[in-house]
Amino acid sequence: MERYVGDSKVQIHDWLAALGVQFEALVRPPGNSAPRLHLTRGKGWGLVRSLVQECLKYPNIRFVWAAKAERLLVEKEAVRGIAAVNLRTNARSEHRGRSTIIATGGFQSNLDWVRKYWPAGMPAAPRLLLGAGHNATGSGHRLVEQAGGRLTRMDHQWNYILGLPDPRDPAGQRGLAAFNFRSIWVNAEGRRFTQEFGDPKKALADLLAQAGGSYWSVFDEGGKRGLSVTLAGWENFEELSRLIYGAEGVAMTASTLEELARKMGVPEAGLAATVRRYNTLAEQGVDVDFQAFGPKTTPQPAKIEKPPFYALRFFPITRKSMGGIDVDLRCRVLDRSGQPIPGLYAAGEVTGFGGLNGKAALEGTFLGPSVWMGRIAGREASGAATKPKAVSLRRAPIDRPQRRFQDEACLRCHDVAREVQRIRPGFWHYEQSHAKALARDYRCSNCHADLYPYRRSKHKLDRAAATGQCATCHGVQSRPG
């Protein structure tokens, strides 16, 4: 932690800014004693794009797509690469080198592990939604364990109470981290039970102390547009409204609070009394019950009084791992006796960020440590590599002017509507992005202008050009069709 604080200005902020990342705000979220959340223009993609484009300048950096690492190659107690399988073709390959860095993320999309390592003293959640990345299943943890490495602090987890069941998931396992600042949270009795948008650690404990381990977010017509989903691609309110307010069984709505309470299955008198009490506090400008707002709150809370009224049911949702692979300050993976494993490094969430967050994290203290540890691991690993040959850097990728062409030019060969329904290994991103494009009625030329006109010998994605199209789904505001 001491080293991170000392390094963060130069090694993270200044380095990223020099690569083109634009920091546009510094904010203090609830539960934080100081402003420490640095917002980047373009959200997550505003950070990742600059890193990817820098990598694409180097001809000796190669990305291998749709592949899964199956095991580490261990020779004479040193790691010398990985064995992988192409998920689309099942072809197997080996990728050898003097150094290997594990950066596979956490395990919060592995529900068995989340429950296995659930924090001691924290009540179990009757229903727990998956809210981490789809690939955050602990795959890197398994690789390291097989090679003799050790895991530590696995019970250090950071889970939220903002879990709204994802209406797109027929299995009902995945959730959306969502919230509405214009709402109140009520339990099975129709009563407020915690400070809305307060300390996440306390809020989770308060929720798990409630019967059923869930709550309702209640708001009125004036607060309908206040609903927000903390994922890229959900910024368009019309699309959000269709997927949440328009989906059967997701949002409850009624013309009166009594009718809404009946649909929610909570006492009518309890909900009505809670809303009356909240409206009184909102009018006075001070929440003496739960301190959710006060004289300095901006904006001031609004009453819940304009029908129709809405209710969304929320559950705990998995989010981030703060335990994982044990590493030293050089990001070297440690074996079960505490000694570094030659040739093996790890960085980021797969290590629980080296433990610097402790048991209760703060906003802005995940991506920063990931970048910082990645740089340390990169320097260490490259120092152990063979001396590279001098290379001529490619020109920096540039945004190309968008060219329009008819969709039939692509659809003659690609039955996209059928392909996104096939659910094939190695095609997750293709299916997700193209399903979204179909739902928004995007033209093929929105993202694939570089492939037109068709030439068989050159009909391959230009990765540099593609970085200009990712903002279609991952930008702050999605591009129009």
C-alpha positions in Angstrom: 0.0 0.0 0.0 2.8 2.4 0.9 4.5 1.8 -2.4 1.3 2.1 -4.4 0.6 5.5 -2.8 4.2 6.7 -3.6 4.1 5.4 -7.2 0.6 6.3 -8.3 1.1 9.9 -9.6 4.0 9.1 -11.9 3.6 5.4 -12.6 -0.2 5.5 -13.2 -1.7 8.9 -13.7 1.1 10.6 -15.7 1.9 7.4 -17.7 -1.7 6.9 -18.8 -2.1 10.6 -19.6 1.0 10.4 -21.8 -0.7 7.6 -23.7 -3.7 9.7 -24.4 -6.0 8.8 -21.5 -8.0 11.9 -20.5 -9.0 12.3 -16.8 -12.0 14.6 -16.5 -13.2 14.4 -12.9 -12.2 13.5 -9.4 -15.1 12.6 -7.2 -15.9 11.3 -3.7 -18.5 8.5 -3.8 -20.5 7.5 -0.7 -18.5 5.7 2.0 -15.2 7.5 1.0 -13.6 10.1 3.3 -11.7 11.7 0.4 -12.2 12.2 -3.3 -10.2 9.4 -5.0 -12.3 8.2 -7.9 -10.7 9.4 -11.1 -13.2 9.4 -14.0 -11.8 9.0 -17.5 -13.4 10.4 -20.6 -15.1 7.5 -22.4 -15.4 5.5 -19.2 -13.6 2.1 -19.3 -13.0 2.1 -23.0 -11.4 5.6 -22.6 -8.7 3.8 -20.6 -8.4 0.5 -22.5 -8.3 2.0 -26.0 -5.1 4.0 -25.4 -3.4 0.8 -24.0 -4.6 -1.4 -26.9 -3.6 1.2 -29.5 -0.1 1.5 -28.0 0.3 -2.3 -28.2 -0.8 -2.3 -31.9 2.2 -0.1 -32.7 4.5 -3.0 -32.0 4.8 -5.7 -34.7 6.3 -8.1 -32.1 3.2 -8.0 -29.9 0.7 -10.6 -30.9 -2.8 -11.2 -29.6 -4.3 -14.7 -29.7 -8.1 -14.5 -29.8 -10.8 -17.0 -28.8 -8.2 -19.1 -26.9 -8.2 -20.6 -23.4 -5.1 -21.3 -21.4 -5.3 -24.9 -20.2 -2.1 -25.3 -18.2 1.3 -23.8 -17.5 4.3 -25.4 -19.0 6.6 -26.2 -16.1 10.2 -27.4 -16.8 12.7 -27.9 -14.0 10.5 -26.1 -11.6 10.3 -23.0 -13.8 7.3 -21.8 -15.9 8.2 -21.6 -19.5 4.8 -20.7 -21.1 1.3 -22.0 -21.5 -0.6 -24.7 -23.4 -3.8 -23.3 -24.9 -6.8 -24.4 -26.9 -8.7 -22.5 -29.6 -12.3 -22.5 -28.5 -13.6 -22.2 -32.0 -11.5 -24.9 -33.7 -10.3 -27.0 -30.7 -6.8 -26.7 -32.1 -4.1 -26.9 -29.4 -0.9 -24.9 -29.2 1.9 -24.0 -26.9 3.2 -20.5 -26.3 6.7 -20.5 -24.9 8.8 -17.8 -23.2 11.0 -17.1 -20.3 8.3 -15.3 -18.5 4.5 -15.7 -18.1 2.1 -13.1 -16.6 -1.2 -14.2 -15.2 -3.8 -11.4 -15.5 -7.1 -13.3 -15.8 -9.2 -11.3 -13.3 -11.1 -12.4 -10.2 -13.5 -15.3 -9.4 -16.7 -13.5 -8.7 -18.5 -15.2 -11.7 -17.8 -18.5 -10.0 -20.7 -18.9 -7.6 -19.4 -22.1 -6.1 -16.1 -20.3 -5.1 -17.9 -17.2 -3.9 -20.0 -19.2 -1.5 -17.1 -21.5 -0.6 -15.0 -18.5 0.4 -17.8 -16.3 1.7 -16.5 -14.0 4.5 -16.8 -15.4 7.9 -19.3 -13.7 10.1 -21.3 -12.4 7.1 -24.8 -14.1 6.8 -25.2 -16.2 3.7 -27.2 -14.6 0.9 -30.3 -16.7 0.0 -30.1 -15.5 -3.6 -26.8 -14.1 -5.0 -26.6 -12.8 -8.6 -23.4 -12.9 -10.7 -22.2 -9.4 -11.5 -18.5 -9.8 -12.5 -17.1 -10.3 -16.0 -18.2 -13.5 -17.7 -14.5 -14.7 -17.7 -13.9 -14.0 -14.0 -14.2 -17.6 -13.0 -10.9 -18.3 -11.3 -9.2 -19.9 -14.3 -5.9 -18.2 -13.6 -6.1 -19.3 -9.9 -6.4 -22.9 -11.0 -3.4 -22.6 -13.4 -1.2 -21.3 -10.6 -2.4 -23.9 -8.1 -1.5 -26.6 -10.6 2.0 -25.2 -10.9 2.5 -25.1 -7.2 1.5 -21.5 -6.4 -0.6 -20.6 -3.5 -3.8 -18.6 -3.0 -4.4 -16.2 -0.1 -7.2 -14.0 1.4 -9.8 -15.7 -0.7 -12.5 -14.6 1.7 -11.7 -11.0 1.0 -14.6 -10.2 -1.4 -16.3 -7.0 -2.3 -20.0 -7.6 -3.2 -22.8 -5.1 -3.7 -26.4 -4.9 -2.9 -27.3 -3.3 -6.3 -28.2 -6.6 -8.1 -31.1 -6.3 -10.5 -31.8 -9.7 -12.2 -30.7 -9.4 -15.8 -33.8 -9.8 -18.0 -31.7 -11.1 -20.8 -30.5 -14.1 -18.8 -33.1 -16.9 -19.0 -31.3 -18.9 -16.2 -31.8 -16.0 -13.8 -28.2 -16.2 -12.5 -26.7 -13.0 -13.8 -27.5 -9.5 -12.5 -27.0 -5.9 -13.5 -25.4 -3.5 -11.0 -28.1 -0.8 -11.1 -29.4 2.0 -8.9 -31.8 4.9 -8.9 -30.9 8.0 -6.8 -34.5 9.0 -6.9 -35.7 6.0 -5.0 -36.0 4.6 -1.5 -35.1 1.1 -0.5 -37.7 -0.9 1.5 -37.7 -4.5 3.0 -40.4 -7.1 3.1 -42.3 -5.0 5.6 -42.3 -2.0 3.2 -39.9 -0.2 5.6 -36.6 1.5 4.9 -33.8 -0.5 6.5 -30.5 1.2 5.6 -29.0 4.4 4.2 -29.5 4.4 0.5 -26.2 4.8 -1.4 -24.2 4.8 1.9 -21.3 2.7 2.9 -21.5 -0.4 0.7 -20.0 -2.6 3.4 -22.7 -1.6 6.0 -25.4 -1.7 3.4 -24.7 -5.4 2.5 -24.7 -6.4 6.2 -28.0 -4.5 6.7 -29.5 -6.2 3.7 -28.5 -9.8 4.7 -30.1 -9.1 8.1 -33.5 -8.7 6.4 -35.9 -11.5 5.8 -35.3 -13.0 2.3 -32.1 -11.1 1.7 -33.7 -8.8 -0.9 -35.2 -5.3 -1.1 -37.4 -3.1 -3.3 -36.3 0.1 -4.9 -39.4 2.3 -5.0 -39.8 5.5 -7.0 -42.4 7.5 -8.9 -42.9 8.7 -12.5 -40.6 11.7 -11.8 -37.8 9.3 -10.8 -38.3 6.8 -13.7 -35.5 8.2 -15.8 -33.1 8.1 -12.8 -32.5 4.4 -13.2 -28.9 3.7 -14.2 -27.0 0.5 -15.0 -23.3 0.6 -14.4 -22.3 -1.1 -17.6 -21.2 0.3 -21.0 -24.0 0.2 -23.5 -26.8 1.0 -21.1 -26.7 4.8 -21.5 -29.6 5.0 -23.9 -32.8 5.4 -21.8 -35.1 4.1 -24.5 -33.2 0.9 -24.7 -33.0 0.6 -20.9 -36.7 1.3 -20.7 -37.5 -1.4 -23.2 -35.3 -4.0 -21.5 -36.3 -3.3 -17.9 -39.6 -1.4 -17.7 -41.0 -3.2 -20.7 -39.8 -6.7 -19.7 -42.5 -8.9 -18.1 -42.0 -9.5 -14.4 -39.1 -7.1 -13.9 -40.6 -3.8 -12.9 -43.8 -3.5 -10.8 -46.0 -0.5 -11.6 -49.3 0.8 -10.2 -51.4 4.0 -10.0 -51.4 4.0 -6.2 -48.9 2.9 -3.5 -51.5 0.5 -2.0 -51.8 -1.3 -5.4 -48.0 -1.3 -5.8 -47.6 -2.8 -2.3 -50.0 -5.6 -3.2 -48.0 -6.4 -6.4 -44.7 -6.3 -4.3 -46.2 -8.6 -1.6 -45.5 -6.1 1.2 -48.0 -4.6 3.7 -50.0 -1.7 2.1 -49.9 0.3 5.3 -46.2 -0.2 5.8 -45.2 1.1 2.3 -47.7 4.0 2.4 -46.4 5.1 5.9 -42.8 4.8 4.7 -43.3 7.0 1.7 -45.2 9.6 3.7 -42.4 9.7 6.2 -39.8 10.0 3.5 -41.7 12.8 1.8 -41.8 14.7 5.1 -38.1 14.3 5.5 -37.4 15.3 1.9 -39.5 18.5 2.4 -37.5 19.3 5.6 -34.2 18.5 3.7 -32.7 16.3 6.5 -32.9 12.5 6.8 -32.9 12.1 10.5 -33.7 8.4 10.1 -30.9 7.1 8.0 -28.8 10.2 7.1 -29.2 9.6 3.3 -29.4 13.4 2.7 -28.9 16.7 4.5 -28.5 20.4 3.9 -25.4 20.0 1.8 -26.8 17.2 -0.4 -26.8 18.0 -4.1 -29.3 17.7 -5.7 -31.9 17.8 -2.9 -34.1 14.7 -2.7 -37.5 14.8 -4.4 -40.7 13.5 -2.9 -42.2 10.3 -4.2 -45.7 11.4 -5.0 -46.3 11.5 -8.8 -48.1 8.3 -10.1 -47.6 5.9 -11.6 -45.3 4.3 -9.0 -42.6 1.8 -9.6 -40.8 -1.0 -7.7 -37.7 -3.0 -8.7 -36.6 -5.9 -6.7 -32.8 -6.1 -5.9 -30.5 -8.8 -4.5 -26.8 -9.0 -3.5 -24.6 -9.2 -6.5 -21.0 -10.5 -6.8 -18.5 -7.9 -8.0 -14.7 -8.0 -7.1 -12.1 -10.3 -5.6 -9.7 -8.9 -3.1 -7.9 -12.2 -2.5 -6.2 -14.5 -5.0 -2.7 -15.5 -6.1 0.0 -14.7 -3.6 2.7 -12.4 -5.0 5.6 -10.3 -3.7 6.3 -6.7 -4.4 7.9 -7.7 -7.7 4.6 -9.4 -8.7 6.4 -12.8 -8.7 4.0 -15.7 -7.9 4.9 -17.4 -4.6 4.8 -21.1 -4.1 3.4 -22.9 -1.0 6.6 -22.2 1.0 6.6 -18.5 0.1 9.3 -18.7 -2.5 9.0 -17.1 -6.0 8.3 -19.5 -8.9 10.8 -18.8 -11.6 9.3 -17.3 -14.7 5.8 -16.7 -13.3 4.2 -13.4 -12.5 0.7 -12.2 -11.8 -1.0 -8.8 -11.7 -4.4 -7.2 -11.0 -7.5 -8.7 -9.6 -6.2 -12.3 -10.0 -3.9 -11.4 -7.0 -6.6 -9.5 -5.1 -4.4 -6.5 -5.9 -1.7 -7.8 -3.7 -3.9 -7.3 -0.6 -3.6 -3.5 -0.6 -7.3 -3.0 -0.3 -7.8 -5.1 2.8 -11.3 -6.4 3.4 -13.3 -3.3 2.4 -12.3 -1.5 -0.8 -13.0 1.9 -2.0 -14.0 3.2 -5.5 -11.0 4.0 -7.6 -8.8 1.4 -5.9 -9.1 -1.4 -8.3 -8.2 -0.2 -11.8 -5.4 1.9 -10.4 -3.6 -1.0 -8.7 -4.2 -3.2 -11.7 -2.4 -0.8 -14.0 0.4 -0.3 -11.4 0.9 -4.1 -10.9 0.8 -4.7 -14.6 3.6 -2.3 -15.1 5.7 -3.9 -12.4 5.1 -7.4 -13.8 5.9 -6.2 -17.3 9.2 -4.7 -16.3 10.1 -7.8 -14.3 9.1 -10.2 -17.0 10.8 -8.3 -19.8 14.0 -8.1 -17.8 14.0 -11.9 -17.7 13.3 -12.2 -21.5 15.8 -12.6 -24.2 17.0 -9.3 -25.7 14.5 -8.2 -28.3 15.5 -7.2 -31.8 15.0 -3.6 -32.8 11.6 -3.1 -34.4 10.1 -0.3 -36.4 6.9 0.9 -34.8 3.7 1.0 -36.8 1.9 4.3 -37.1 -0.6 5.1 -34.4 -4.1 3.8 -35.3 -6.3 6.6 -36.5 -10.1 7.0 -36.9 -11.1 6.5 -40.4 -14.0 8.3 -42.1 -17.1 6.2 -42.0 -18.2 4.7 -45.4 -21.8 3.8 -46.1 -22.8 0.7 -47.9 -25.9 -1.5 -48.0 -26.2 -4.3 -45.4 -26.7 -6.9 -48.2 -23.0 -6.6 -49.0 -22.4 -8.5 -45.7 -25.6 -10.4 -45.3 -25.1 -12.4 -48.5 -22.5 -14.4 -46.6 -23.3 -13.8 -42.9 -26.7 -14.7 -41.5 -26.1 -12.6 -38.4 -29.6 -13.0 -36.9 -29.1 -16.8 -36.9 -25.4 -16.7 -35.9 -26.1 -14.8 -32.6 -28.5 -17.4 -31.5 -26.1 -20.3 -31.8 -24.2 -19.7 -28.6 -20.9 -21.2 -29.6 -17.6 -21.5 -27.6 -15.3 -18.7 -28.5 -18.0 -16.4 -30.0 -19.2 -14.7 -26.8 -18.2 -11.2 -27.8 -19.4 -11.7 -31.4 -22.8 -12.8 -30.2 -23.1 -10.0 -27.6 -22.0 -7.2 -29.9 -24.0 -8.3 -32.9 -27.2 -9.0 -30.9 -26.9 -5.4 -29.7 -26.4 -4.1 -33.2 -29.5 -6.0 -34.4 -31.6 -4.7 -31.5 -30.5 -1.1 -32.3 -31.0 -1.6 -36.1 -27.4 -0.6 -36.8 -26.0 -0.8 -40.3 -23.1 -3.1 -41.0 -21.1 -0.1 -42.1 -21.2 1.3 -38.6 -18.4 -1.0 -37.6 -17.1 -2.7 -40.7 -16.4 0.0 -43.2 -12.8 -1.2 -43.4 -13.9 -4.5 -44.9 -15.7 -2.9 -47.8 -15.5 -3.4 -50.7 -15.1 -7.2 -50.4 -11.7 -8.6 -51.5 -11.2 -12.2 -50.5 -7.4 -11.8 -50.0 -7.9 -8.9 -47.6 -11.2 -9.8 -45.9 -9.8 -9.7 -42.3 -10.5 -7.4 -39.4 -8.1 -4.5 -39.1 -7.4 -4.5 -35.4 -6.2 -0.9 -35.5 -9.3 0.3 -37.3 -11.5 -1.7 -35.0 -10.4 0.2 -31.9 -12.3 3.2 -33.4 -15.5 1.2 -33.4 -15.6 -0.2 -29.9 -17.2 3.0 -28.6 -20.3 2.0 -30.5 -21.2 -0.2 -27.6 -18.6 0.9 -25.0 -18.8 4.6 -25.2 -20.5 7.0 -22.8 -23.1 7.6 -25.5 -23.7 4.9 -28.0 -23.4 5.9 -31.6 -26.6 6.2 -33.7 -27.5 3.6 -36.3 
